[in-house]
Amino acid sequence: MPYRVVLADDHHIVRQGLRVLLEKEGLKVVAEANNGREAVELAQTHKPDVVVLDLMMPLQNGLDAGREILQNHYATAAILLTMHTEEHQIAMALRAGIRGYLLKTQAAEDLVQAIREVVKGEIYLSPGVSRIVVDGYLSGDRPAGDPLAPRERQVLQLVAEGKTSKEVAVLLGLTVKTAESYRARVMEKIDVHETAGLVRYAIRHGIIDP
């Protein structure tokens, strides 16, 4: 049986290229998503062996989508594809249970091998990512943890993308009052008190793209 894969990237041409690559190597792409929320829904429906997620996607980024998928056992493993090499991003992904972290510059060469490794329970990092992890370990520096809970990160992303409290409530299945409460809690936790500051924080912490 070939490994079953859900692909998530907000660029259709990227998904097309990855599908061709994976199917040429005997893997089966069972579904494609163009945002993180859709990736979670498709993983829940198809229960793939692995989800391959772009880190930066609208509505829900790949890290948060991967965390939700793994916590709910919708897939055996998750892999992030990204151009971001910040140590705190890599550390957060590994803490979330994501076992593959690949740079897009090397993804085509590495992805098939990464899928085969992570499904077996191994960790697969692009060479450039491995160096960052090792250098961080040797320096003795420990990346700071995220002060926000997963739901708070979701609210932050949606607000930073320009969604109103009503739109956030609809997307997350909350009341407007609860959405506003989450927004206020996020602002208090990160000590930011205006929307522009939330956008800057989300960009700086790799939750949304500039």
Accessible surface in RSA format (square Angstrom, percent):
REM  Atomic radii and reference values for relative SASA: ProtOr
REM  Chains: A
REM  Algorithm: Lee & Richards
REM  Probe-radius: 1.40
REM  Slices: 20
REM RES _ NUM      All-atoms   Total-Side   Main-Chain    Non-polar    All polar
REM                ABS   REL    ABS   REL    ABS   REL    ABS   REL    ABS   REL
RES MET A   1   207.18 107.3 135.89  89.9  71.29 169.7 106.60  90.6 100.57 133.2
RES PRO A   2    64.10  46.7  49.58  45.2  14.51  52.8  60.30  49.8   3.80  23.6
RES TYR A   3    65.27  30.5  63.63  36.2   1.65   4.3  38.06  28.6  27.21  33.5
RES ARG A   4    64.32  27.0  64.32  32.8   0.00   0.0  20.76  28.4  43.56  26.4
RES VAL A   5     0.00   0.0   0.00   0.0   0.00   0.0   0.00   0.0   0.00   0.0
RES VAL A   6     0.03   0.0   0.00   0.0   0.03   0.1   0.00   0.0   0.03   0.1
RES LEU A   7     0.75   0.4   0.75   0.5   0.00   0.0   0.75   0.5   0.00   0.0
RES ALA A   8     3.06   2.8   0.00   0.0   3.06   7.0   0.00   0.0   3.06   8.1
RES ASP A   9     1.70   1.2   1.70   1.7   0.00   0.0   1.66   3.9   0.04   0.0
RES ASP A  10    55.00  38.5  31.91  31.8  23.08  54.6   6.40  15.1  48.60  48.5
RES HIS A  11    98.65  53.9  95.46  66.4   3.19   8.1  67.55  69.6  31.10  36.2
RES HIS A  12   104.04  56.9  97.66  67.9   6.38  16.3  80.94  83.4  23.10  26.9
RES ILE A  13   134.95  76.8 129.09  96.2   5.86  14.1 129.21  93.0   5.74  15.6
RES VAL A  14    49.43  32.5  42.09  38.1   7.34  17.7  48.56  42.2   0.86   2.3
RES ARG A  15    24.72  10.4  24.72  12.6   0.00   0.0   0.07   0.1  24.66  14.9
RES GLN A  16    91.10  50.9  89.43  65.4   1.67   4.0  24.27  51.7  66.84  50.7
RES GLY A  17    41.66  51.4   0.00   N/A  41.66  51.4  35.30  96.9   6.36  14.3
RES LEU A  18    18.98  10.6  18.54  13.3   0.45   1.1  18.55  13.0   0.44   1.2
RES ARG A  19    73.15  30.7  73.15  37.3   0.00   0.0  28.06  38.3  45.09  27.3
RES VAL A  20   101.12  66.5  96.19  87.1   4.93  11.9  99.96  86.9   1.15   3.1
RES LEU A  21    39.89  22.2  36.89  26.4   3.00   7.6  39.71  27.9   0.18   0.5
RES LEU A  22     0.00   0.0   0.00   0.0   0.00   0.0   0.00   0.0   0.00   0.0
RES GLU A  23    78.07  44.8  59.95  45.4  18.12  43.1  23.19  44.9  54.88  44.8
RES LYS A  24   171.05  83.4 132.95  81.6  38.10  90.7  86.51  77.9  84.54  90.0
RES GLU A  25    75.76  43.5  61.85  46.8  13.90  33.1   9.07  17.5  66.69  54.5
RES GLY A  26    47.52  58.6   0.00   N/A  47.52  58.6  36.10  99.1  11.42  25.6
RES LEU A  27    11.42   6.4   5.49   3.9   5.93  14.9   5.62   3.9   5.80  15.6
RES LYS A  28   109.36  53.4 106.99  65.6   2.37   5.6  57.51  51.8  51.85  55.2
RES VAL A  29     8.63   5.7   0.00   0.0   8.63  20.8   0.00   0.0   8.63  23.4
RES VAL A  30    29.87  19.7   6.14   5.6  23.74  57.2  10.89   9.5  18.98  51.5
RES ALA A  31    12.16  11.2   5.12   7.9   7.04  16.0  12.16  17.1   0.00   0.0
RES GLU A  32    43.74  25.1  25.23  19.1  18.51  44.1  12.37  23.9  31.37  25.6
RES ALA A  33     0.65   0.6   0.00   0.0   0.65   1.5   0.65   0.9   0.00   0.0
RES ASN A  34    70.36  48.5  67.69  65.4   2.67   6.4   8.23  19.8  62.13  60.0
RES ASN A  35    21.97  15.2  21.97  21.2   0.00   0.0   0.21   0.5  21.76  21.0
RES GLY A  36     0.00   0.0   0.00   N/A   0.00   0.0   0.00   0.0   0.00   0.0
RES ARG A  37    57.24  24.0  55.36  28.2   1.88   4.5   7.20   9.8  50.05  30.3
RES GLU A  38    56.50  32.4  55.05  41.6   1.45   3.4  18.09  35.0  38.41  31.4
RES ALA A  39     0.00   0.0   0.00   0.0   0.00   0.0   0.00   0.0   0.00   0.0
RES VAL A  40    12.22   8.0  12.22  11.1   0.00   0.0  12.22  10.6   0.00   0.0
RES GLU A  41    95.55  54.9  93.26  70.6   2.29   5.5  39.82  77.0  55.73  45.5
RES LEU A  42    35.83  20.0  35.83  25.6   0.00   0.0  35.83  25.2   0.00   0.0
RES ALA A  43     0.00   0.0   0.00   0.0   0.00   0.0   0.00   0.0   0.00   0.0
RES GLN A  44    89.92  50.3  85.70  62.6   4.22  10.1  13.20  28.1  76.73  58.2
RES THR A  45   102.62  73.0  71.03  72.0  31.59  75.3  53.33  71.6  49.29  74.5
RES HIS A  46    57.63  31.5  48.93  34.0   8.70  22.3  33.20  34.2  24.43  28.4
RES LYS A  47   110.52  53.9  97.42  59.8  13.11  31.2  75.09  67.6  35.43  37.7
RES PRO A  48     3.15   2.3   0.00   0.0   3.15  11.4   0.22   0.2   2.93  18.2
RES ASP A  49    38.87  27.2  37.96  37.8   0.92   2.2   0.95   2.2  37.92  37.8
RES VAL A  50     0.00   0.0   0.00   0.0   0.00   0.0   0.00   0.0   0.00   0.0
RES VAL A  51     0.00   0.0   0.00   0.0   0.00   0.0   0.00   0.0   0.00   0.0
RES VAL A  52     1.21   0.8   0.75   0.7   0.45   1.1   0.75   0.7   0.45   1.2
RES LEU A  53     0.00   0.0   0.00   0.0   0.00   0.0   0.00   0.0   0.00   0.0
RES ASP A  54     7.71   5.4   7.42   7.4   0.28   0.7   0.00   0.0   7.71   7.7
RES LEU A  55     1.49   0.8   1.49   1.1   0.00   0.0   1.49   1.0   0.00   0.0
RES MET A  56    17.05   8.8  11.42   7.6   5.63  13.4  12.46  10.6   4.59   6.1
RES MET A  57     7.81   4.0   0.00   0.0   7.81  18.6   3.28   2.8   4.53   6.0
RES PRO A  58    54.73  39.9  51.66  47.1   3.07  11.2  54.14  44.7   0.59   3.7
RES LEU A  59    38.39  21.4  36.93  26.4   1.46   3.7  36.93  25.9   1.46   3.9
RES GLN A  60     4.03   2.3   4.03   2.9   0.00   0.0   0.44   0.9   3.59   2.7
RES ASN A  61     0.33   0.2   0.33   0.3   0.00   0.0   0.13   0.3   0.20   0.2
RES GLY A  62     0.00   0.0   0.00   N/A   0.00   0.0   0.00   0.0   0.00   0.0
RES LEU A  63     0.83   0.5   0.83   0.6   0.00   0.0   0.83   0.6   0.00   0.0
RES ASP A  64     4.89   3.4   2.02   2.0   2.86   6.8   1.75   4.1   3.14   3.1
RES ALA A  65     0.00   0.0   0.00   0.0   0.00   0.0   0.00   0.0   0.00   0.0
RES GLY A  66     0.00   0.0   0.00   N/A   0.00   0.0   0.00   0.0   0.00   0.0
RES ARG A  67    30.87  13.0  30.87  15.7   0.00   0.0   4.77   6.5  26.11  15.8
RES GLU A  68    57.87  33.2  56.79  43.0   1.08   2.6  18.21  35.2  39.66  32.4
RES ILE A  69     0.00   0.0   0.00   0.0   0.00   0.0   0.00   0.0   0.00   0.0
RES LEU A  70    27.72  15.4  19.37  13.9   8.35  21.0  19.79  13.9   7.93  21.3
RES GLN A  71   120.16  67.2  94.10  68.8  26.06  62.1  41.43  88.2  78.73  59.7
RES ASN A  72    69.41  47.9  52.53  50.8  16.88  40.6   5.78  13.9  63.63  61.5
RES HIS A  73   150.22  82.1 135.11  93.9  15.10  38.6  92.05  94.9  58.16  67.7
RES TYR A  74    33.55  15.7  32.97  18.8   0.58   1.5  12.02   9.0  21.53  26.5
RES ALA A  75    11.25  10.3   0.00   0.0  11.25  25.6   4.76   6.7   6.48  17.2
RES THR A  76    72.63  51.7  53.73  54.5  18.90  45.0  37.71  50.6  34.92  52.8
RES ALA A  77     0.44   0.4   0.00   0.0   0.44   1.0   0.44   0.6   0.00   0.0
RES ALA A  78     0.02   0.0   0.00   0.0   0.02   0.0   0.00   0.0   0.02   0.1
RES ILE A  79     0.00   0.0   0.00   0.0   0.00   0.0   0.00   0.0   0.00   0.0
RES LEU A  80     0.00   0.0   0.00   0.0   0.00   0.0   0.00   0.0   0.00   0.0
RES LEU A  81     4.11   2.3   4.11   2.9   0.00   0.0   4.11   2.9   0.00   0.0
RES THR A  82     2.24   1.6   0.48   0.5   1.77   4.2   1.77   2.4   0.48   0.7
RES MET A  83   119.82  62.1  97.74  64.7  22.09  52.6  92.66  78.8  27.17  36.0
RES HIS A  84    41.27  22.6  38.13  26.5   3.14   8.0  31.32  32.3   9.95  11.6
RES THR A  85    55.00  39.1  48.51  49.2   6.49  15.5  15.56  20.9  39.44  59.6
RES GLU A  86    78.21  44.9  70.76  53.5   7.45  17.7  43.18  83.5  35.03  28.6
RES GLU A  87    56.36  32.4  49.59  37.5   6.77  16.1  18.39  35.6  37.97  31.0
RES HIS A  88    50.21  27.4  48.47  33.7   1.74   4.4  34.84  35.9  15.37  17.9
RES GLN A  89     2.09   1.2   2.07   1.5   0.02   0.1   0.88   1.9   1.21   0.9
RES ILE A  90     1.60   0.9   1.60   1.2   0.00   0.0   1.60   1.1   0.00   0.0
RES ALA A  91    17.24  15.9  11.84  18.3   5.39  12.3  16.63  23.4   0.61   1.6
RES MET A  92    14.85   7.7  13.15   8.7   1.70   4.1   5.84   5.0   9.02  11.9
RES ALA A  93     0.27   0.2   0.27   0.4   0.00   0.0   0.27   0.4   0.00   0.0
RES LEU A  94    56.38  31.4  39.81  28.5  16.57  41.6  40.45  28.4  15.93  42.9
RES ARG A  95   112.91  47.4  73.50  37.5  39.41  93.8  69.52  95.0  43.39  26.3
RES ALA A  96    16.43  15.1   0.01   0.0  16.42  37.3   8.50  12.0   7.93  21.0
RES GLY A  97    33.50  41.3   0.00   N/A  33.50  41.3  30.31  83.2   3.19   7.1
RES ILE A  98     1.69   1.0   0.13   0.1   1.55   3.7   0.13   0.1   1.55   4.2
RES ARG A  99    59.46  25.0  59.17  30.2   0.29   0.7  18.29  25.0  41.17  25.0
RES GLY A 100     0.14   0.2   0.00   N/A   0.14   0.2   0.14   0.4   0.00   0.0
RES TYR A 101     1.29   0.6   1.29   0.7   0.00   0.0   1.29   1.0   0.00   0.0
RES LEU A 102     0.00   0.0   0.00   0.0   0.00   0.0   0.00   0.0   0.00   0.0
RES LEU A 103    21.80  12.1  21.80  15.6   0.00   0.0  21.80  15.3   0.00   0.0
RES LYS A 104    64.94  31.7  46.62  28.6  18.32  43.6  30.30  27.3  34.64  36.9
RES THR A 105    98.80  70.3  63.39  64.3  35.40  84.4  64.29  86.4  34.51  52.2
RES GLN A 106    48.61  27.2  47.54  34.7   1.07   2.6  16.33  34.8  32.28  24.5
RES ALA A 107     6.83   6.3   6.83  10.5   0.00   0.0   6.83   9.6   0.00   0.0
RES ALA A 108    66.90  61.5  56.94  87.9   9.96  22.7  57.15  80.5   9.75  25.8
RES GLU A 109   141.60  81.3 108.64  82.2  32.96  78.5  50.28  97.3  91.32  74.6
RES ASP A 110    15.88  11.1  15.20  15.1   0.68   1.6   0.75   1.8  15.12  15.1
RES LEU A 111     0.00   0.0   0.00   0.0   0.00   0.0   0.00   0.0   0.00   0.0
RES VAL A 112    14.88   9.8  14.87  13.5   0.02   0.0  14.87  12.9   0.02   0.0
RES GLN A 113    80.84  45.2  79.32  58.0   1.53   3.6  27.36  58.2  53.48  40.6
RES ALA A 114     0.00   0.0   0.00   0.0   0.00   0.0   0.00   0.0   0.00   0.0
RES ILE A 115     0.00   0.0   0.00   0.0   0.00   0.0   0.00   0.0   0.00   0.0
RES ARG A 116    89.13  37.4  89.09  45.4   0.04   0.1  27.58  37.7  61.55  37.3
RES GLU A 117    37.98  21.8  37.98  28.7   0.00   0.0   6.53  12.6  31.46  25.7
RES VAL A 118     0.00   0.0   0.00   0.0   0.00   0.0   0.00   0.0   0.00   0.0
RES VAL A 119    27.16  17.9  13.72  12.4  13.45  32.4  13.72  11.9  13.45  36.5
RES LYS A 120   134.45  65.6 100.16  61.5  34.29  81.6  65.58  59.0  68.87  73.4
RES GLY A 121    44.25  54.6   0.00   N/A  44.25  54.6  20.16  55.3  24.09  53.9
RES GLU A 122    90.80  52.1  88.91  67.3   1.89   4.5  13.86  26.8  76.93  62.8
RES ILE A 123   105.07  59.8  78.44  58.4  26.63  64.2  78.44  56.5  26.63  72.3
RES TYR A 124    46.09  21.5  44.29  25.2   1.80   4.7  25.34  19.0  20.75  25.6
RES LEU A 125    35.04  19.5  19.34  13.8  15.70  39.5  19.34  13.6  15.70  42.2
RES SER A 126     0.00   0.0   0.00   0.0   0.00   0.0   0.00   0.0   0.00   0.0
RES PRO A 127    68.95  50.3  61.89  56.4   7.05  25.6  67.99  56.1   0.96   6.0
RES GLY A 128    11.30  13.9   0.00   N/A  11.30  13.9   8.93  24.5   2.37   5.3
RES VAL A 129     0.00   0.0   0.00   0.0   0.00   0.0   0.00   0.0   0.00   0.0
RES SER A 130    39.71  33.6  38.77  51.7   0.95   2.2  27.16  57.8  12.56  17.6
RES ARG A 131   153.01  64.2 150.24  76.6   2.78   6.6  67.55  92.3  85.47  51.8
RES ILE A 132    45.57  25.9  42.58  31.7   3.00   7.2  44.57  32.1   1.01   2.7
RES VAL A 133    48.06  31.6  44.23  40.0   3.83   9.2  45.90  39.9   2.16   5.9
RES VAL A 134    78.64  51.7  77.24  69.9   1.40   3.4  78.64  68.3   0.00   0.0
RES ASP A 135    89.22  62.5  83.71  83.3   5.51  13.0  28.53  67.2  60.69  60.5
RES GLY A 136     5.75   7.1   0.00   N/A   5.75   7.1   5.21  14.3   0.54   1.2
RES TYR A 137   177.36  82.8 158.67  90.3  18.68  48.6 118.67  89.2  58.68  72.3
RES LEU A 138   131.50  73.2  99.18  71.0  32.32  81.2 102.16  71.7  29.34  78.9
RES SER A 139    70.47  59.6  32.36  43.2  38.11  87.8  42.56  90.6  27.91  39.1
RES GLY A 140    63.78  78.7   0.00   N/A  63.78  78.7  34.54  94.8  29.25  65.5
RES ASP A 141   100.89  70.7  88.94  88.5  11.95  28.3  25.75  60.6  75.14  74.9
RES ARG A 142   196.18  82.4 167.78  85.5  28.40  67.6  64.23  87.8 131.95  80.0
RES PRO A 143    29.46  21.5  15.17  13.8  14.30  52.0  27.14  22.4   2.32  14.4
RES ALA A 144    83.92  77.2  63.01  97.2  20.91  47.6  72.11 101.5  11.81  31.3
RES GLY A 145    51.28  63.2   0.00   N/A  51.28  63.2  25.42  69.8  25.86  57.9
RES ASP A 146    47.90  33.6  16.60  16.5  31.30  74.0  17.74  41.8  30.16  30.1
RES PRO A 147    70.81  51.6  47.15  43.0  23.65  86.0  60.72  50.1  10.09  62.7
RES LEU A 148     9.85   5.5   0.40   0.3   9.45  23.7   1.46   1.0   8.38  22.6
RES ALA A 149    44.44  40.9  37.11  57.3   7.33  16.7  43.38  61.1   1.06   2.8
RES PRO A 150    65.42  47.7  65.32  59.5   0.11   0.4  65.32  53.9   0.11   0.7
RES ARG A 151    81.42  34.2  78.40  40.0   3.02   7.2  21.28  29.1  60.14  36.5
RES GLU A 152     3.32   1.9   3.32   2.5   0.00   0.0   0.48   0.9   2.84   2.3
RES ARG A 153     6.00   2.5   6.00   3.1   0.00   0.0   1.80   2.5   4.21   2.6
RES GLN A 154    16.97   9.5  16.31  11.9   0.66   1.6   4.30   9.2  12.67   9.6
RES VAL A 155     1.08   0.7   1.08   1.0   0.00   0.0   1.08   0.9   0.00   0.0
RES LEU A 156     1.18   0.7   0.02   0.0   1.17   2.9   1.18   0.8   0.00   0.0
RES GLN A 157     0.67   0.4   0.67   0.5   0.00   0.0   0.00   0.0   0.67   0.5
RES LEU A 158     0.08   0.0   0.08   0.1   0.00   0.0   0.08   0.1   0.00   0.0
RES VAL A 159     5.11   3.4   3.65   3.3   1.45   3.5   3.65   3.2   1.45   3.9
RES ALA A 160    11.24  10.3   0.00   0.0  11.24  25.6   0.00   0.0  11.24  29.8
RES GLU A 161    55.96  32.1  22.18  16.8  33.78  80.4  25.25  48.8  30.71  25.1
RES GLY A 162    60.35  74.4   0.00   N/A  60.35  74.4  35.12  96.4  25.23  56.5
RES LYS A 163    54.69  26.7  49.75  30.5   4.94  11.8  27.19  24.5  27.50  29.3
RES THR A 164    75.84  53.9  69.55  70.5   6.28  15.0  72.58  97.5   3.25   4.9
RES SER A 165    23.83  20.1  17.76  23.7   6.08  14.0   9.82  20.9  14.02  19.6
RES LYS A 166   144.92  70.7 143.29  87.9   1.63   3.9  86.37  77.7  58.54  62.4
RES GLU A 167    80.18  46.0  77.64  58.7   2.54   6.1  30.45  58.9  49.73  40.6
RES VAL A 168     1.22   0.8   1.22   1.1   0.00   0.0   1.22   1.1   0.00   0.0
RES ALA A 169     3.36   3.1   3.00   4.6   0.36   0.8   3.00   4.2   0.36   0.9
RES VAL A 170   114.92  75.6  92.46  83.7  22.46  54.1  99.57  86.5  15.35  41.6
RES LEU A 171    46.46  25.9  40.11  28.7   6.35  16.0  43.09  30.3   3.38   9.1
RES LEU A 172    14.59   8.1   0.83   0.6  13.76  34.6   4.65   3.3   9.93  26.7
RES GLY A 173    68.64  84.6   0.00   N/A  68.64  84.6  37.27 102.3  31.37  70.3
RES LEU A 174    41.09  22.9  21.20  15.2  19.89  50.0  27.38  19.2  13.71  36.9
RES THR A 175    87.27  62.1  78.60  79.7   8.67  20.7  83.07 111.6   4.20   6.4
RES VAL A 176    64.11  42.2  60.56  54.8   3.55   8.6  60.56  52.6   3.55   9.6
RES LYS A 177   170.21  83.0 165.21 101.4   5.00  11.9 108.74  97.9  61.47  65.5
RES THR A 178    52.22  37.1  49.01  49.7   3.21   7.7  29.02  39.0  23.21  35.1
RES ALA A 179     1.90   1.7   0.44   0.7   1.46   3.3   0.44   0.6   1.46   3.9
RES GLU A 180    88.76  51.0  83.71  63.3   5.05  12.0  25.49  49.3  63.27  51.7
RES SER A 181    52.71  44.5  43.32  57.8   9.39  21.6  27.35  58.2  25.36  35.5
RES TYR A 182    39.68  18.5  39.68  22.6   0.00   0.0   5.10   3.8  34.58  42.6
RES ARG A 183    58.03  24.4  57.37  29.2   0.66   1.6  16.31  22.3  41.71  25.3
RES ALA A 184    59.45  54.7  51.56  79.6   7.88  17.9  55.29  77.9   4.15  11.0
RES ARG A 185   102.59  43.1  99.22  50.6   3.38   8.0  31.53  43.1  71.06  43.1
RES VAL A 186     1.53   1.0   1.53   1.4   0.00   0.0   1.53   1.3   0.00   0.0
RES MET A 187    30.49  15.8  30.49  20.2   0.00   0.0  11.12   9.5  19.37  25.7
RES GLU A 188   136.27  78.2 120.40  91.1  15.88  37.8  42.58  82.4  93.69  76.5
RES LYS A 189    95.38  46.5  65.12  40.0  30.26  72.0  49.76  44.8  45.62  48.6
RES ILE A 190    22.32  12.7   1.19   0.9  21.13  50.9   8.05   5.8  14.27  38.7
RES ASP A 191   108.90  76.3  92.11  91.7  16.79  39.7  27.62  65.0  81.29  81.1
RES VAL A 192    23.64  15.6  20.00  18.1   3.64   8.8  23.64  20.5   0.00   0.0
RES HIS A 193   126.27  69.0 101.31  70.4  24.96  63.9  78.39  80.8  47.88  55.7
RES GLU A 194    84.02  48.2  79.65  60.3   4.37  10.4  52.70 101.9  31.33  25.6
RES THR A 195    57.36  40.8  53.51  54.2   3.85   9.2  40.52  54.4  16.84  25.5
RES ALA A 196    53.43  49.1  44.36  68.5   9.06  20.6  49.49  69.7   3.93  10.4
RES GLY A 197     4.94   6.1   0.00   N/A   4.94   6.1   3.27   9.0   1.68   3.8
RES LEU A 198     1.40   0.8   1.40   1.0   0.00   0.0   1.40   1.0   0.00   0.0
RES VAL A 199    43.02  28.3  43.02  39.0   0.00   0.0  43.02  37.4   0.00   0.0
RES ARG A 200   135.60  56.9 132.04  67.3   3.56   8.5  61.53  84.1  74.07  44.9
RES TYR A 201    18.10   8.4  17.97  10.2   0.13   0.3  14.37  10.8   3.73   4.6
RES ALA A 202     0.00   0.0   0.00   0.0   0.00   0.0   0.00   0.0   0.00   0.0
RES ILE A 203    60.17  34.2  50.58  37.7   9.59  23.1  50.58  36.4   9.59  26.0
RES ARG A 204   151.96  63.8 127.39  64.9  24.57  58.5  73.36 100.3  78.59  47.6
RES HIS A 205    57.39  31.4  56.87  39.5   0.52   1.3  31.25  32.2  26.14  30.4
RES GLY A 206     5.44   6.7   0.00   N/A   5.44   6.7   3.10   8.5   2.34   5.2
RES ILE A 207     2.57   1.5   1.78   1.3   0.79   1.9   1.78   1.3   0.79   2.2
RES ILE A 208    19.92  11.3  15.62  11.6   4.31  10.4  18.89  13.6   1.03   2.8
RES ASP A 209    76.69  53.7  62.77  62.5  13.92  32.9  25.58  60.2  51.12  51.0
RES PRO A 210   133.84  97.5  77.68  70.8  56.17 204.2 102.05  84.3  31.80 197.6
END  Absolute sums over single chains surface
CHAIN  1 A    10012.7       8087.5       1925.1       5574.7       4438.0
END  Absolute sums over all chains
TOTAL         10012.7       8087.5       1925.1       5574.7       4438.0
